[in-house]
Every structure is written in C-alpha cells, then in structure tokens.
C-alpha cells in the first residue's frame, strides 16, 4: 500500500503532460480491453531532466569563486555568498610587512596591513590563507611567518 503513493508521485509529471483529449476519448470507450489498449497507446511526456552532477559542481565552483572575489569587501559591495577563508599565494619574493603596507596576492587582490605588527621574512611565492577572525576582522596567515597581520581589502 505504501508503494502506490510513491508510484503516483513519480508518475505525476508524466501524466500531466498527457493530452486531455486522448484521455477523454479512452474514458468514453465501453469495452474494457479496448479502453486499456487506448490508455496504453497514449504517449507519455518526458519528465524534466534533473541537473547533472557536473553542472551542480560547476555552479558550486562559480559561487565559491564569486564569494572569494568579494571576500573582505564592504557589506554593501559583497554578495550574499560568504566564505570564512580561502587559500592563494603571494607571487614572487616576499620580504615581510609593516603597518600600512599593501600586500598584493596572486589572485589580484590587494590588502593593507591595519595593525602594528611587523615581520621580516625572506620567502618566495609563499602560500597565504586569507581568513576571517571571530570578530569579523580579516587576517593573512602566511606560510613561514609566526604572526598573522590584520588586514583590510583595498582592491
């Protein structure tokens, strides 16, 4: 008995696509065998295809990319998609930072150091994790550095 509702739910979209005139014609037949044959001859519409897995994965990747592009932007600029962190790197040689310095990332974003931390490093193409802290402040976690500067996005 539990199977019948499932079958009806699954057949619903296909039955909705059937021509009403053909159903009325079959319903009007008096002979049971002819009526069954008439119903069997009615072509069912094709149910709408579900989105493919690769399309869903592509859409999720696009949403992630849009969220990263707006990470750290003022509230009026960024979109609803929000990420708490993402990884990139600093292209080329990186000597460290000091307050007020602008750090350019390989993805084209520019971040200004807004705290008073200073660190001197000698790194080439270091990996960077841009992450949002508990209070909403944004930090750069740079591989090879012991500290993480608090930053604000400028580009």
Buried (B, 14 or more C-beta within 10 A) or exposed (E): EEEEEEEEEEEEEEEEEBEEEBBEEBEEBEEEEEBEEBBEEEEEEEEEEEEEEEEEEEEEEEBEEBBBBBBBEEEEEBEEBEBEEBEBBBEEEBEBBEEEBEBBBEBEBEBBBBBEBEBEBEBEEBBBBBBBEEEEEBBBBBBEBEBBBBBEBEE
